[in-house]
Structure formats: structure tokens, C-alpha cells
Amino acid sequence: MVYSFQSSDGSDLECWLQDAFMRARDSIHTLIEEEVRAGIPHERILLGGFSQGGALALYSTFTHSKSLAGVVGLSCWLPLRDEFPQVREDSMADANVHSHLFSYLSLSYF
């Protein structure tokens, strides 16, 4: 699956991006539930991605109703991060964040 997050008409790009991430997330959640129906339990499903795919993996994992095995995001960000007030620097003890710019960015940036 490939999703483009560019507005074709330039209208309210922020709302469009939010809608695009939610639609993509819904597709990922549907795929997860298809795997569960095929016999794979939620706690054995791991999502991962690079760049935009990593952002979608993070968002899909954090918004899923069940706990998954984990998530791997490489060179990505947490989209719509204001929806996740629980993701704070003091709650990220298990996070493994690496960047060549890390000395310039605090963990709260991610």
C-alpha cells in the first residue's frame, strides 16, 4: 500500500493530512484484524516502517484498541502527536531514539 499525503487542491492541508493519516490507519487496523481472524494473536503482531511508513506504523499502533507486540519506526515522526499527551519525555523510558542531530533535539521533540 502506498499513501500520498499531499493535498491536490491545496485546501486546508492540515485537516487533509489528519484525514489521510486516519484513513491509512483504518486500513492498517483492518489488515491487523484480518491477521487476527487468520489465527495470529494481537500480541504477536509488530508494525514497522521507514519515514512516512514509520509515522503510520507509530500512529496505527498507538491508536489500536488492542496492545500489539511492538512498533519500529525508522527516520520517522509521531503524526498528530497532540493526540497523545501521555507520550512525554518522562514516559519514554523504554524508547530507543537515535539521530545524528540528537544533541540538538530534546526527546520531547519526537
C-alpha positions as CSV (number, residue, x, y, z in Angstrom):
1,M,0.0,0.0,0.0
2,V,1.2,3.5,-0.8
3,Y,-0.5,6.6,0.5
4,S,0.2,10.1,-0.6
5,F,-0.3,12.8,2.0
6,Q,-0.3,15.8,-0.5
7,S,-3.4,17.9,-1.0
8,S,-4.3,18.0,-4.6
9,D,-6.3,21.2,-4.3
10,G,-4.2,23.0,-1.6
11,S,-7.2,23.3,0.7
12,D,-6.7,23.1,4.4
13,L,-3.7,20.9,4.2
14,E,-3.6,20.2,8.0
15,C,-7.1,18.8,8.0
16,W,-6.4,16.9,4.9
17,L,-3.3,15.3,6.4
18,Q,-5.2,14.4,9.6
19,D,-7.9,12.7,7.5
20,A,-5.3,11.0,5.3
21,F,-3.5,9.5,8.3
22,M,-6.8,8.4,9.9
23,R,-7.8,6.6,6.6
24,A,-4.4,5.0,6.3
25,R,-4.6,4.0,9.9
26,D,-8.0,2.4,9.4
27,S,-6.6,0.4,6.5
28,I,-3.7,-0.9,8.8
29,H,-6.2,-1.7,11.6
30,T,-8.3,-3.7,9.0
31,L,-5.2,-5.6,8.0
32,I,-4.4,-6.4,11.6
33,E,-7.9,-7.7,12.3
34,E,-7.7,-9.9,9.2
35,E,-4.5,-11.4,10.6
36,V,-6.2,-12.0,13.9
37,R,-9.1,-13.7,12.2
38,A,-6.5,-15.9,10.4
39,G,-5.2,-17.0,13.8
40,I,-2.4,-14.6,14.7
41,P,-3.0,-13.0,18.2
42,H,-2.6,-9.3,18.6
43,E,0.4,-9.7,20.9
44,R,2.3,-11.4,18.1
45,I,1.8,-8.6,15.6
46,L,4.5,-6.0,15.1
47,L,4.3,-2.9,12.9
48,G,7.2,-1.1,11.3
49,G,8.1,1.3,8.7
50,F,10.6,3.8,7.3
51,S,9.9,7.6,7.1
52,Q,6.2,8.1,6.3
53,G,5.6,4.4,6.8
54,G,7.2,4.6,10.2
55,A,5.0,7.5,11.1
56,L,2.0,5.5,10.0
57,A,3.2,2.4,12.0
58,L,3.6,4.6,15.2
59,Y,0.2,6.2,14.7
60,S,-1.6,2.9,13.9
61,T,0.0,1.2,16.9
62,F,-0.8,3.9,19.4
63,T,-4.4,4.2,18.2
64,H,-5.2,0.5,18.0
65,S,-7.7,-0.8,20.6
66,K,-5.5,-3.8,21.5
67,S,-1.9,-4.0,22.6
68,L,0.4,-5.2,19.8
69,A,3.8,-6.9,20.1
70,G,5.6,-3.6,19.3
71,V,6.4,-1.0,16.7
72,V,9.6,0.0,14.9
73,G,9.8,3.4,13.2
74,L,13.0,4.4,11.4
75,S,13.6,8.0,10.4
76,C,10.1,9.0,11.3
77,W,7.9,11.2,13.5
78,L,4.7,10.8,15.5
79,P,2.0,12.4,13.4
80,L,-0.8,14.2,15.2
81,R,1.2,13.9,18.4
82,D,-1.0,16.3,20.3
83,E,-3.5,13.4,20.5
84,F,-1.0,11.6,22.7
85,P,-0.4,13.7,25.9
86,Q,0.9,10.5,27.6
87,V,3.9,10.5,25.2
88,R,6.2,12.7,27.2
89,E,9.8,12.7,27.9
90,D,9.3,11.2,31.4
91,S,7.2,8.4,30.0
92,M,9.6,7.3,27.3
93,A,12.0,5.3,29.5
94,D,11.8,2.3,27.1
95,A,12.2,4.4,23.9
96,N,15.3,3.9,21.8
97,V,15.7,7.1,19.9
98,H,18.8,7.7,17.7
99,S,19.6,10.6,15.4
100,H,22.8,12.3,14.3
101,L,21.0,15.5,15.3
102,F,20.1,14.2,18.7
103,S,22.4,16.5,20.5
104,Y,20.4,19.4,19.1
105,L,16.9,18.0,19.7
106,S,15.3,17.1,23.0
107,L,13.4,13.8,23.3
108,S,10.2,15.9,23.7
109,Y,10.6,17.0,20.1
110,F,9.9,13.4,18.9
